[in-house]
Amino acid sequence: MDLSLIYRIAGVGILIAILNIFLQQAERKDQAQMLSLAGVILVLLWLVQLIARLFEQVESVFRWY
């Protein structure tokens, strides 16, 4: 099993959390919220690509030749 995706998600989460703390302390709460939203969207795009690959593999198992 490939764990690189899990490590990437964890890395993005840690980075976003640290930047979010800095932005909130600098009284830039709107930018901190947009940064968090961008992080969530990035991770969701990775997961959608992973799920698409999963469906392709499942389809190839049931394909008739």
Residue frames as qw, qx, qy, qz and C-alpha x, y, z in Angstrom:
[[0.000, 0.889, 0.458, 0.000, 0.00, 0.00, 0.00],
 [0.414, 0.438, -0.005, 0.798, 1.26, 3.42, -0.94],
 [0.378, -0.689, -0.465, 0.408, 1.46, 5.73, 2.08],
 [0.339, 0.045, 0.114, 0.933, 2.74, 8.79, 0.23],
 [0.192, -0.588, -0.431, -0.657, -0.78, 10.21, -0.14],
 [0.594, -0.693, -0.401, 0.082, -1.36, 9.94, 3.61],
 [0.574, -0.324, -0.080, 0.748, 1.97, 11.69, 4.27],
 [0.159, 0.304, 0.297, 0.891, 1.10, 14.45, 1.77],
 [0.371, -0.698, -0.454, -0.411, -2.30, 15.01, 3.40],
 [0.647, -0.615, -0.290, 0.345, -0.72, 15.11, 6.86],
 [0.494, -0.087, 0.065, 0.863, 1.97, 17.52, 5.64],
 [0.032, -0.487, -0.355, -0.797, -0.56, 19.87, 4.09],
 [0.520, -0.712, -0.446, -0.153, -2.65, 19.72, 7.26],
 [0.634, -0.479, -0.188, 0.578, 0.29, 20.60, 9.49],
 [0.342, 0.096, 0.198, 0.914, 1.43, 23.39, 7.17],
 [0.195, -0.603, -0.436, -0.639, -2.07, 24.87, 6.92],
 [0.588, -0.690, -0.410, 0.102, -2.52, 24.68, 10.70],
 [0.558, -0.333, -0.081, 0.756, 0.75, 26.54, 11.36],
 [0.157, 0.227, 0.299, 0.913, 0.02, 29.21, 8.76],
 [0.342, -0.672, -0.532, -0.385, -3.52, 29.53, 10.09],
 [0.576, -0.631, -0.334, 0.399, -2.21, 30.23, 13.60],
 [0.411, -0.157, 0.089, 0.894, 0.19, 32.88, 12.29],
 [0.024, -0.401, -0.445, -0.800, -2.51, 34.59, 10.24],
 [0.440, -0.718, -0.515, -0.159, -4.99, 34.62, 13.10],
 [0.553, -0.549, -0.213, 0.590, -2.42, 36.16, 15.44],
 [0.269, -0.052, 0.244, 0.930, -1.72, 38.80, 12.80],
 [0.322, 0.508, 0.398, -0.692, -5.44, 39.69, 12.81],
 [0.345, 0.318, -0.565, -0.679, -5.95, 38.34, 9.28],
 [0.528, 0.064, 0.777, -0.336, -8.79, 35.96, 10.05],
 [0.715, 0.554, 0.076, -0.419, -10.34, 36.22, 6.59],
 [0.444, 0.628, -0.624, -0.137, -7.11, 35.15, 4.93],
 [0.216, -0.291, 0.901, -0.238, -6.69, 32.35, 7.47],
 [0.680, 0.270, 0.540, -0.416, -10.15, 31.07, 6.64],
 [0.679, 0.640, -0.194, -0.303, -9.46, 31.21, 2.89],
 [0.158, 0.564, -0.810, 0.017, -6.17, 29.35, 3.43],
 [0.447, -0.065, 0.834, -0.318, -7.99, 26.62, 5.34],
 [0.731, 0.479, 0.269, -0.404, -10.58, 26.37, 2.59],
 [0.502, 0.680, -0.493, -0.207, -7.85, 26.11, -0.05],
 [0.098, -0.404, 0.899, -0.139, -6.22, 23.30, 1.92],
 [0.613, 0.170, 0.675, -0.374, -9.47, 21.38, 2.16],
 [0.700, 0.618, -0.018, -0.356, -10.11, 21.80, -1.56],
 [0.269, 0.642, -0.711, -0.102, -6.58, 20.60, -2.38],
 [0.273, -0.193, 0.918, -0.212, -6.98, 17.47, -0.27],
 [0.679, 0.369, 0.475, -0.421, -10.43, 16.79, -1.73],
 [0.590, 0.663, -0.330, -0.320, -9.01, 17.00, -5.26],
 [0.074, 0.465, -0.882, 0.027, -6.37, 14.42, -4.32],
 [0.447, 0.042, 0.822, -0.349, -9.03, 12.15, -2.86],
 [0.702, 0.522, 0.153, -0.459, -11.28, 12.48, -5.92],
 [0.457, 0.615, -0.607, -0.209, -8.38, 11.45, -8.16],
 [0.113, -0.288, 0.930, -0.196, -7.67, 8.49, -5.88],
 [0.594, 0.251, 0.623, -0.443, -11.31, 7.38, -5.90],
 [0.656, 0.606, -0.172, -0.416, -11.41, 7.70, -9.71],
 [0.261, 0.511, -0.816, -0.061, -8.37, 5.44, -9.93],
 [0.355, -0.061, 0.862, -0.355, -10.06, 2.96, -7.59],
 [0.694, 0.429, 0.329, -0.475, -13.17, 2.84, -9.79],
 [0.537, 0.624, -0.485, -0.296, -11.03, 2.29, -12.88],
 [0.042, 0.358, -0.927, 0.106, -9.33, -0.67, -11.20],
 [0.506, 0.158, 0.727, -0.436, -12.66, -2.13, -10.08],
 [0.679, 0.560, 0.004, -0.475, -14.04, -1.69, -13.60],
 [0.377, 0.565, -0.710, -0.188, -11.03, -3.47, -15.08],
 [0.260, -0.158, 0.921, -0.241, -11.67, -6.46, -12.82],
 [0.543, 0.380, 0.651, -0.370, -15.23, -6.86, -14.09],
 [0.408, 0.606, -0.322, -0.602, -14.50, -6.04, -17.76],
 [0.868, 0.176, 0.463, -0.008, -15.21, -8.82, -20.27],
 [0.005, -0.612, 0.580, 0.538, -12.66, -9.47, -22.98]]
